[in-house]
Amino acid sequence: MAFTTLSSGLSSGDFLADRRADYAKMLAEGSDWTAAAELMTGALEIAPNWAAGWFRLGELREKADDTAGAEQAWREALRLEPADCFGATLKLALLGAAPIPETPPADFVEALFDDYADRFDHALVDKLGYRVPELLEAALHATGRTHFDKTVDLGCGTGLMGERLRPLCGDLEGIDLSAEMLRKADARCVYDRLIKGDIAELDIAAGIDLVTAADVFMYVGTLEAVFAKVAAMLHPGGLFAFSVEASDGDDLVLRESRRYAHGRAYVERELAQAGLALVSLTEDTIRRDRGEEIMGLVVVAGR
């Protein structure tokens, strides 16, 4: 079993509880989910206020087909840690025990990528064949535009998109929620400025020539608000280049991966609602996940 990175890395602060949790993890690695859940329950009897432990117990119970038990554990994790850095809200929604949230908890996304930063590039590019930066670069070249005076890279991460953008841009600004991702991006020396901020709370003056968002919106959810903010940022004639994970239907869905996927009809509708005109939209493989190709939409729109 692959525990969520967050829950497997946090200690209860009690030696005996941690020892039982370690044994539970060993049993889980052998797919003995029921025994692992029982051991984890014992750990939580020692450390009942361990939010990460309750979240982990929910994962184990889910694997053991104990849906009611998983729900109870995730609700307890959420009670103990209301900011929800573990993403219990999303787990409950996938169980059908809570409404699907329009956006994921910001603390969950920030903590996820802070933890992931050091191995992000290797995992994504070398292991999963991540292709979005090159696909967006090709889509931009296809527009015939060769230079953008002012560019904002939303969810810039470690700067993989920034490397592709640098030759095309005069001024290049990167924005990300994760301080650790920004630290990695800073080391690339491709951005003129890096800002720690939440895309949902953007407040950037108009006059931007290009806005990009490479593999960002699967951690945003509904796109109405962010598309409106981008439209307000763009200079007339400015471009908006982004990717989404493609859903099998026309709408927005939350997948078992706890990433959101967006249908073509949904994207086109929200762009039009924001006053953005579709320039190009192609479907392509954006990466692999657990041996399967993940399809995405690569989109360029303009104001």
N, C-alpha and C positions, 0 to 999 in steps of 0.2 A: 504493500500500500504506500502511496505517496501522500503523506500528511501535507496539509497546507504548510508552507514554509513558516508562517508566523507561529502557528500553534505548536509546532515541533521544536521551536527554538527558545521558548520562554520557560523559565523555571518557576516552580511554585514557591520557592524559598524554604521548602521543607525537604530535608534529605530523604526521609522515608517515602514521602509522596513522589518525589522525583524518581526514586529507585523503582517504585511500582509502575510509574509511567514509562520508564525505560523498558521494563519487562513487557509492558503492554505493547510497546512499539515492536519489540522483537517478535511477539506472537502475531502481530498484525503483518509483519513482513513475511510470515509463513501463512498468511490468509486465515488464521484462526481468529476470526472477528469476534465471536461470542466470548471466548476466553479473554481476549484483549480488552473488550468492553468491561468485563467483570473486574479485571485488574485495575482498569482506569477508574472504575467506580470506587474501588477501594482507596485509590490515591486521593480521590476527592472527598472521601470520608475524613481523611487526615487534613486536607487543605480545601475546605468547602468554598472558600472565596477566590479560588484560582480560575479566573475567567478563561484563560487559554486552555486550561485542562478541561473545562466544560465543553468548550468548542471541539476539542479533540475527541472527547467522549461522544459528542454528536456524530462526528465522522465515523467512529467505530460502530456505533449503533446503526447508522445508516447502512454500512457495509454488511452488518449482521441481519439486515432486513427488519430491524426494530424501528419502524418509522415513528411510532408514538414516543419511544425513548429518545430518538434523535431530536425530535421537536422539543421535548422537555429540556434536554441538555442545551440546545441552542438558545432557548428562551432564557435559561439561567445565565448563559454566557452574556446575553444581551442585557439582562438585568444588572449584572455585575460590571459591565463595560458598555454603558449606553452609547458612547461615541462609535462603537462597533468597528474597531480596527480589524476584527477577524472576519467580517462579512457575514455574520450570523443572519442578518436581515435577508440577504440573498439566498442563503441556504433554506430558510423558512419559506421564502417565496417559491423556490423550486420544489419544495415538498407540497405546495398548495396550502400551506398553513398560514400564509400572509399574502397580501397583495404584492404584485411585482412592483418594486419601487421604480419611479421614473428615472432616478439616478442612483448609483451606488453610494455608500457612505464615503465621504471624502477621506476620513481617517483610515479606512480600509485601503483605498487606492494609494494614499501617501505611504502607509506602512509597508504595503506590498512592494512598492518600487524602491523604497529606501533599503529594504532587505535584499532586493534582487539586483541592485545596481552593480555590485562587484563582478557578478557573473553574467550580466545581461547580454553583452555583446557576443560572448562566446556561445551562450545558450541559444540565443535567437538566430544569429547569423550562421555559426558553424554547425549547430545541431539541428535547427529547425528550418534552415534555408529561407530565412526572412528576406523578402524581396520588395517591400513597399517603397523604400527610398528610390530604388532604381526605376520602379514602375511610375512613381510620381514625377521623377525627373524626365522620363521619356514622354509622359503626358504633357508636361510643360513645354518641352522642346517642340512637340507637335503643334502647339498653338502658334509657333513662329516668333514668340517673344524670346529675346536673348538677354534682356537685362531688366532688373527691377530695382528701383531706387531704394524703396523701404519694404522690408519683408519681416513678418512675424511668424515664427515657427511655434505653433501651439503644441504643448506636450512634447517638448523637444527631446526629453529623455537624455541619453548619453551623447547625443549629437550626430547620430547616424544620418539623419535627414539634413542636418546642417552642413555636413561635408559635401553633400550633393548640391546644396543651395549656394554655397560660398562663391563659386565662380560666376553665378548668375546675379548676385546681389551687391548693391552698394552698401546699405546698412542692414544688418541682420540681427534680429533680437530673438532670443529663445525664452520660452516660458514653460515652467513645469512645477508641479505640486511637490515633487520629491527633492529634498535638499541633496541627497546622495546622488541622484541622477544628474543634478546640476553640477555637482563637483566633478563628475566624470566628463560632462560636456565642457566644462571650463578647461579641463586638461587638453581637449582637442584644439583649442585656440582658433575656433572658426566663427564664433559669435562676437559681435560688437558689445552686446549686453546680454546678461542672463538674469531673469527675474523669477523668484519663487512666488507662485500664485496659482489660484484655482481658476480653471477655465470658466466655471460657472459665475465667477465674480469679476470677469474682465472689465476693465475700464481704460480703454486705449483710445487716444484721440484719432479722429478720422485722418485720412491721407496716406493710408498704407496701400502699396501697389500689389503685394502678394501676401496671402495668408496660407500657411500649410498646416496640415494635421495628419501625421503619418501614424496609422494604427493607434489612434487616440480615442475615437468615439465609441469603441467597444467598452471603454471604461467611463463613458459619459451617460449613455442611455438615450433619453429623449433629446432631440436635436433642435427643437423649435427655438429655444432661448439662445443657444450658442450660434445658430445660423443668423439670428437677428443681430447679435453682437458683431459677428464677422461682417455682415452687410453694412453696419454702421461704421466699421473701421475702414472699409475699402474706399479708396479713391475711385471716382468714376472711371470705368475701364479696368479696374483692378481685378485680379484673379484670386480664386479660392481653390486650392488643390488639396484633396484629402482622400483617405481610404476609409472604408467600413468593412467589417466582416459581413458577408452576404448571408441573409436568411433565406430559407427555402421558399418562403412565401412573400407577401407584399408588405408585411408590417414589421414592427419591432418585436424581437423576442429576447428572452433571457435564457442562455444556454447553460448546460450542466457545468461548463467551465467557469461560470459566473461572469462571462463576458456577454455583452449585448451584441446581437446581430441585427442588421437593418435590411429591409427589402428595397428593391429598386423603386417601387412605387412610393414607398415611404420617403426615400431620399428626394425623389423628384418633387413630391408634394411639398416637403418642408423647404426646399430651395425656392420654389415658386412663391410660397407664403412669405419668405423673407425678402422677396424682390431680387433674387439671384437667378440669372439665366444659365441654363445648362450649356456648357461648351463641349464636353465629352464625357462619356461614361462607358467604361469597359469592365468586363469581368475576367479575373485572372486568379491564379494561385498566388496567395500572398505569403504562405508559410506552411509548414507541416505541424501536426500536433498528434502525438501518440500514433505515428505511422500513417496518418491520413492527411491528404491535402486539404487545406483550408482555403475556400474560395472567398474572394473579396471583390468589392466594387472600387475602382480607381476613378475618381471624379475630378473634373475641373469645371468650375462655374465662374461666372463673371458678373460684376455689377454694371 
